[in-house]
Amino acid sequence: MKDNYLIRIEDEKQLRTMGLWNSREKIWEIKPDYHHISVLDAEKQIYALQKEQDGSYILFDNKTKKISDQKLISPLIQMGW
């Protein structure tokens, strides 16, 4: 994960999104289409992705590139759980 960075982008309408940039490969591991991304386990590369500001979070495994169908409760993510 040392080559991966969470990046915030702001467009011309001042809409802010986040993505995960791989600086070594120079590719988006997670495209900057998300309102918020939380790192749940850096070693296992597990992330919580929030598409809309007040929306639920979903789990994403960056190693397998799979999104879980399980939704997470957003206040728990924001508190660091």
DSSP file (Angstrom, degrees, kcal/mol; ACC not computed):
  #  RESIDUE AA STRUCTURE BP1 BP2  ACC     N-H-->O    O-->H-N    N-H-->O    O-->H-N    TCO  KAPPA ALPHA  PHI   PSI    X-CA   Y-CA   Z-CA
    1    1 A M    >         0   0    0      0, 0.0     3,-2.1     0, 0.0    42,-0.0   0.000 360.0 360.0 360.0  -8.1    0.0    0.0    0.0
    2    2 A K  T 3   +     0   0    0      1,-0.3    20,-0.0    20,-0.0     0, 0.0   0.718 360.0  49.0 -63.6 -18.1    3.0    2.3    0.3
    3    3 A D  T 3  S+     0   0    0     19,-0.0    20,-3.1    20,-0.0     2,-0.4   0.452  96.0  90.5 -96.2  -1.3    2.5    3.4   -3.3
    4    4 A N  E <   -A   22   0A   0     -3,-2.1     2,-0.4    18,-0.2    18,-0.2  -0.799  53.7-176.4-101.5 136.6   -1.2    4.1   -2.9
    5    5 A Y  E     -A   21   0A   0     16,-2.6    16,-3.2    -2,-0.4     2,-0.5  -0.994  28.1-126.5-133.6 135.3   -2.6    7.4   -1.9
    6    6 A L  E     -A   20   0A   0     -2,-0.4     2,-0.4    14,-0.2    14,-0.2  -0.714  36.6-166.1 -76.4 124.0   -6.1    8.7   -1.2
    7    7 A I  E     -A   19   0A   0     12,-2.9    12,-2.0    -2,-0.5     2,-0.4  -0.943  13.9-149.0-120.4 133.8   -6.6   11.7   -3.4
    8    8 A R  E     -A   18   0A   0     -2,-0.4     2,-0.4    10,-0.2    10,-0.2  -0.855  16.3-168.2 -98.8 135.4   -9.3   14.4   -3.3
    9    9 A I  E     -A   17   0A   0      8,-3.0     8,-2.5    -2,-0.4     2,-0.5  -0.959   8.2-162.0-124.4 141.6  -10.4   16.0   -6.5
   10   10 A E  E     -A   16   0A   0     -2,-0.4     6,-0.2     6,-0.2     2,-0.1  -0.990  12.1-153.8-123.6 127.4  -12.5   19.1   -7.0
   11   11 A D    >   -     0   0    0      4,-1.9     3,-2.1    -2,-0.5     5,-0.0  -0.230  40.4 -85.2 -90.1-176.0  -14.2   19.7  -10.4
   12   12 A E  T 3  S+     0   0    0      1,-0.3    -1,-0.1     2,-0.1    -2,-0.0   0.717 130.1  54.1 -64.6 -20.7  -15.2   23.0  -11.9
   13   13 A K  T 3  S-     0   0    0      2,-0.1    -1,-0.3     0, 0.0     3,-0.1   0.261 119.4-111.2 -93.7  11.4  -18.5   22.9  -10.0
   14   14 A Q    <   +     0   0    0     -3,-2.1     2,-0.6     1,-0.3    -2,-0.1   0.740  65.2 154.3  62.7  27.5  -16.6   22.4   -6.8
   15   15 A L        -     0   0    0      1,-0.0    -4,-1.9     2,-0.0     2,-0.5  -0.772  32.5-149.5 -82.8 122.0  -17.8   18.9   -6.4
   16   16 A R  E     +A   10   0A   0     -2,-0.6     2,-0.3    -6,-0.2    -6,-0.2  -0.808  22.4 168.1-100.1 132.0  -15.3   17.0   -4.3
   17   17 A T  E     -A    9   0A   0     -8,-2.5    -8,-3.0    -2,-0.5     2,-0.3  -0.884  20.8-137.2-133.6 167.3  -14.6   13.3   -4.8
   18   18 A M  E     +AB   8  34A   0     16,-3.1    16,-1.6    -2,-0.3    15,-0.3  -0.920  20.8 168.0-127.2 152.5  -12.0   10.8   -3.6
   19   19 A G  E     -A    7   0A   0    -12,-2.0   -12,-2.9    -2,-0.3     2,-0.6  -0.934  36.3-109.5-149.7 173.1  -10.1    8.0   -5.2
   20   20 A L  E     -AB   6  30A   0     10,-2.1     9,-2.7    -2,-0.3    10,-1.5  -0.945  32.9-160.4-113.6 113.6   -7.1    5.8   -4.6
   21   21 A W  E     -AB   5  28A   0    -16,-3.2   -16,-2.6    -2,-0.6     2,-0.8  -0.800  10.9-149.7 -99.4 130.3   -4.1    6.6   -6.8
   22   22 A N  E  >> -AB   4  27A   0      5,-3.1     4,-1.7    -2,-0.4     5,-1.2  -0.875  11.2-170.0 -96.3 106.9   -1.3    4.0   -7.3
   23   23 A S  T  45S+     0   0    0    -20,-3.1    -1,-0.2    -2,-0.8   -19,-0.1   0.760  81.9  52.3 -73.4 -25.3    1.8    6.2   -7.9
   24   24 A R  T  45S+     0   0    0    -21,-0.4    -1,-0.2     1,-0.2   -20,-0.1   0.940 121.6  29.5 -74.8 -47.7    4.0    3.4   -9.0
   25   25 A E  T  45S-     0   0    0      2,-0.1    -2,-0.2   -22,-0.1    -1,-0.2   0.637 101.1-133.6 -84.8 -15.4    1.7    2.1  -11.7
   26   26 A K  T  <5 +     0   0    0     -4,-1.7     2,-0.3     1,-0.2    -3,-0.2   0.925  64.6 117.1  58.0  48.8    0.2    5.5  -12.3
   27   27 A I  E   <S-B   22   0A   0     -5,-1.2    -5,-3.1    -7,-0.0     2,-0.7  -0.944  73.1-104.3-137.4 158.8   -3.4    4.2  -12.3
   28   28 A W  E     -B   21   0A   0     -2,-0.3     3,-0.3    -7,-0.2    -7,-0.2  -0.783  24.0-172.7 -82.6 117.1   -6.5    4.7  -10.2
   29   29 A E  E    S+     0   0A   0     -9,-2.7     2,-0.4    -2,-0.7    -1,-0.2   0.887  90.7  19.1 -71.4 -41.5   -6.9    1.7   -8.0
   30   30 A I  E    S-B   20   0A   0    -10,-1.5   -10,-2.1    -3,-0.1    -1,-0.4  -0.984  97.5-123.6-127.1 117.4  -10.3    3.2   -7.0
   31   31 A K  E     -     0   0A   0     -2,-0.4     2,-2.9    -3,-0.3     3,-0.3  -0.246  30.6-104.2 -60.0 147.9  -11.6    5.8   -9.5
   32   32 A P  E    S+     0   0A   0      0, 0.0   -13,-0.3     0, 0.0    -1,-0.2  -0.310  87.8 114.1 -75.5  62.7  -12.3    9.2   -7.9
   33   33 A D  E     +     0   0A   0     -2,-2.9     2,-0.4   -15,-0.3   -14,-0.1   0.235  51.8  94.3-111.6   9.1  -16.1    8.6   -8.0
   34   34 A Y  E     -B   18   0A   0    -16,-1.6   -16,-3.1    -3,-0.3    17,-0.2  -0.831  63.7-146.7-115.9 143.4  -16.7    8.5   -4.2
   35   35 A H  S    S+     0   0    0     15,-1.8     2,-0.3    -2,-0.4    16,-0.2   0.897  89.8   3.7 -67.0 -41.1  -17.7   11.2   -1.7
   36   36 A H  E     -C   50   0B   0     14,-1.7    14,-2.7   -18,-0.1     2,-0.4  -0.999  59.2-166.1-149.1 144.3  -15.6    9.5    1.0
   37   37 A I  E     -C   49   0B   0     -2,-0.3     2,-0.4    12,-0.2    12,-0.2  -0.999   9.0-166.7-130.7 129.7  -13.2    6.6    1.3
   38   38 A S  E     -C   48   0B   0     10,-2.5    10,-2.6    -2,-0.4     2,-0.7  -0.943  20.2-131.5-115.7 139.2  -12.0    5.1    4.6
   39   39 A V  E     +C   47   0B   0     -2,-0.4     8,-0.2     8,-0.2     3,-0.2  -0.798  28.4 172.0 -86.6 116.7   -9.1    2.7    5.1
   40   40 A L  E    S+     0   0B   0      6,-2.3     2,-0.3    -2,-0.7     7,-0.2   0.819  76.6   6.5 -93.3 -36.7  -10.4   -0.2    7.2
   41   41 A D  E  >> -C   46   0B   0      5,-1.8     5,-2.2     1,-0.1     4,-1.0  -0.811  61.3-171.9-149.1 102.9   -7.3   -2.4    6.9
   42   42 A A  T  45S+     0   0    0     -2,-0.3     3,-0.2     3,-0.2    -1,-0.1   0.890  87.9  50.7 -65.0 -41.3   -4.2   -1.0    5.1
   43   43 A E  T  45S+     0   0    0      1,-0.2    -1,-0.2     2,-0.1    -2,-0.0   0.907 118.9  36.3 -65.4 -42.2   -2.4   -4.3    5.1
   44   44 A K  T  45S-     0   0    0      2,-0.1    19,-0.5   -43,-0.0    -1,-0.2   0.520 108.5-126.6 -87.4  -6.0   -5.3   -6.3    3.6
   45   45 A Q  T  <5 +     0   0    0     -4,-1.0    17,-2.8     1,-0.2     2,-0.5   0.924  50.3 159.7  59.0  50.7   -6.3   -3.3    1.4
   46   46 A I  E   < -CD  41  61B   0     -5,-2.2    -6,-2.3    15,-0.2    -5,-1.8  -0.903  14.4-178.1-104.6 129.0   -9.9   -3.2    2.6
   47   47 A Y  E     -CD  39  60B   0     13,-2.8    13,-2.7    -2,-0.5     2,-0.5  -0.892  26.2-137.0-126.7 153.6  -11.7    0.1    2.1
   48   48 A A  E     -CD  38  59B   0    -10,-2.6   -10,-2.5    -2,-0.3     2,-0.4  -0.965  26.1-160.2-107.9 126.0  -15.2    1.5    2.9
   49   49 A L  E     -CD  37  58B   0      9,-2.9     9,-2.2    -2,-0.5     2,-0.5  -0.907  10.4-166.4-113.5 132.5  -16.6    3.5    0.0
   50   50 A Q  E     -CD  36  57B   0    -14,-2.7   -15,-1.8    -2,-0.4   -14,-1.7  -0.967   2.5-172.5-118.4 116.0  -19.3    6.1    0.2
   51   51 A K  S    S+     0   0    0      5,-0.6     2,-0.3    -2,-0.5    -1,-0.1   0.901  72.3  29.4 -74.8 -42.8  -20.8    7.2   -3.1
   52   52 A E  S >  S-     0   0    0      4,-0.3     3,-1.7   -18,-0.1    -1,-0.1  -0.850  88.0-107.0-122.2 157.2  -23.0   10.0   -1.8
   53   53 A Q  T 3  S+     0   0    0     -2,-0.3    -1,-0.1     1,-0.3   -19,-0.0   0.859 118.4  24.3 -51.7 -48.1  -22.7   12.4    1.1
   54   54 A D  T 3  S+     0   0    0     -3,-0.0    -1,-0.3     2,-0.0    20,-0.1   0.216 103.5 114.9-103.3  15.6  -25.4   10.9    3.3
   55   55 A G  S <  S-     0   0    0     -3,-1.7     2,-0.1     1,-0.1    19,-0.0  -0.235  70.8 -92.7 -82.3 170.7  -25.3    7.4    1.7
   56   56 A S        -     0   0    0      1,-0.1    -5,-0.6    17,-0.1     2,-0.3  -0.341  38.2-116.8 -74.8 161.5  -24.2    4.1    3.2
   57   57 A Y  E     -DE  50  72B   0     15,-1.4    15,-3.2    -7,-0.2     2,-0.3  -0.741  23.2-157.3 -96.6 149.5  -20.7    2.7    2.9
   58   58 A I  E     -DE  49  71B   0     -9,-2.2    -9,-2.9    -2,-0.3     2,-0.3  -0.919  21.4-112.5-121.3 154.5  -19.8   -0.4    1.0
   59   59 A L  E     -D   48   0B   0     11,-0.9     9,-2.6    -2,-0.3     2,-0.4  -0.659  29.2-169.7 -86.3 140.3  -16.8   -2.7    1.5
   60   60 A F  E     -DE  47  67B   0    -13,-2.7   -13,-2.8    -2,-0.3     2,-0.7  -0.994  13.3-155.3-132.7 127.9  -14.2   -2.9   -1.2
   61   61 A D  E  >> -DE  46  66B   0      5,-2.7     4,-1.7    -2,-0.4     5,-1.2  -0.890   6.6-167.8 -99.7 107.7  -11.3   -5.4   -1.3
   62   62 A N  T  45S+     0   0    0    -17,-2.8    -1,-0.1    -2,-0.7   -17,-0.1   0.768  83.2  59.0 -70.7 -25.1   -8.6   -3.8   -3.4
   63   63 A K  T  45S+     0   0    0    -19,-0.5    -1,-0.2   -18,-0.4   -18,-0.1   0.916 121.1  25.3 -69.2 -41.9   -6.6   -7.0   -3.8
   64   64 A T  T  45S-     0   0    0      2,-0.1    -2,-0.2    -3,-0.1    -1,-0.2   0.554 100.8-131.5 -96.8  -9.7   -9.4   -8.9   -5.4
   65   65 A K  T  <5 +     0   0    0     -4,-1.7     2,-0.4     1,-0.2    -3,-0.2   0.813  59.1 141.4  61.7  33.0  -11.1   -5.8   -6.8
   66   66 A K  E   < -E   61   0B   0     -5,-1.2    -5,-2.7     0, 0.0     2,-0.5  -0.879  45.8-145.8-112.1 139.1  -14.5   -6.9   -5.4
   67   67 A I  E     -E   60   0B   0     -2,-0.4    -7,-0.2    -7,-0.2     2,-0.2  -0.862  21.2-130.9 -97.5 131.1  -17.2   -4.9   -3.9
   68   68 A S  E     -     0   0B   0     -9,-2.6    -9,-0.2    -2,-0.5     0, 0.0  -0.530   5.8-138.0 -77.6 146.8  -19.1   -6.5   -1.1
   69   69 A D  E    S+     0   0B   0     -2,-0.2     2,-0.4   -11,-0.1    -1,-0.1   0.468  76.5 105.7 -81.3   0.0  -22.9   -6.4   -1.2
   70   70 A Q  E     -     0   0B   0    -11,-0.1   -11,-0.9     1,-0.0     2,-0.3  -0.679  63.2-147.9 -83.1 128.1  -22.9   -5.7    2.5
   71   71 A K  E     -E   58   0B   0     -2,-0.4     2,-0.3   -13,-0.2   -13,-0.2  -0.756   9.2-144.4 -96.3 144.8  -23.6   -2.1    3.4
   72   72 A L  E     -E   57   0B   0    -15,-3.2   -15,-1.4    -2,-0.3     2,-0.5  -0.737  22.8-105.6-106.4 154.3  -22.0   -0.5    6.5
   73   73 A I    >>  -     0   0    0     -2,-0.3     4,-1.2   -17,-0.2     3,-0.8  -0.694  28.5-142.5 -79.8 121.9  -23.5    2.0    8.9
   74   74 A S  H 3> S+     0   0    0     -2,-0.5     4,-2.2     1,-0.2     5,-0.2   0.835  93.3  58.6 -61.8 -38.1  -22.0    5.4    8.1
   75   75 A P  H 3> S+     0   0    0      0, 0.0     4,-1.3     0, 0.0    -1,-0.2   0.868 104.1  54.1 -61.4 -31.7  -21.6    6.7   11.7
   76   76 A L  H <4>S+     0   0    0     -3,-0.8     5,-2.7     2,-0.2     4,-0.3   0.900 108.9  48.0 -66.7 -38.8  -19.5    3.7   12.6
   77   77 A I  H ><5S+     0   0    0     -4,-1.2     3,-1.5     1,-0.2    -1,-0.2   0.923 110.0  51.6 -65.5 -44.4  -17.1    4.4    9.8
   78   78 A Q  H 3<5S+     0   0    0     -4,-2.2    -1,-0.2     1,-0.3    -2,-0.2   0.759 107.5  53.3 -67.1 -24.0  -16.8    8.1   10.6
   79   79 A M  T 3<5S-     0   0    0     -4,-1.3    -1,-0.3    -5,-0.2    -2,-0.2   0.485 123.3-105.0 -87.7  -2.6  -16.0    7.2   14.2
   80   80 A G  T < 5       0   0    0     -3,-1.5    -3,-0.2    -4,-0.3    -2,-0.1   0.701 360.0 360.0  91.6  20.0  -13.2    5.0   13.1
   81   81 A W      <       0   0    0     -5,-2.7    -4,-0.2    -6,-0.2    -3,-0.1   0.452 360.0 360.0 -86.9 360.0  -14.8    1.5   13.6
